[in-house]
Amino acid sequence: MNMQMDEAPEGLILLYSTWPDGAAAEAAARALLEERLIACANIMPAGRSVFRWEGKVTAEAETVALFKTTRARAGDARTRLVDLHPYDEPCVLALPVDTAASAAGFLAWVARETA
């Protein structure tokens, strides 16, 4: 399919999340893919987070995962990520995507995969 930029579906969301390790992030990604809540996940190991938790500054190794979904599926995907996450307060941030500056074919693929 060769779509023009103005034909691209609106409302792509990128869900950013951190995980204790790659295995936990991949398990979540596979669950969301099976449920058609996301089209794709990128898992990037070997990150380091520095944060304040329960009154102390700490640093831990974490894995970053980016989950690609549509605006229509983002709420359900977020809820599922929180349910699957091992942390007490998981980081799940919904970042809107500038669809006008994005690859229309890719946007259409995400829409198809999450339909």
Beta strands, then each sheet from edge to edge (+ up, - down):
strand 1: 12-19
strand 2: 40-53
strand 3: 56-70
strand 4: 92-96
sheet 1: 2+ 3- 1+ 4-
end
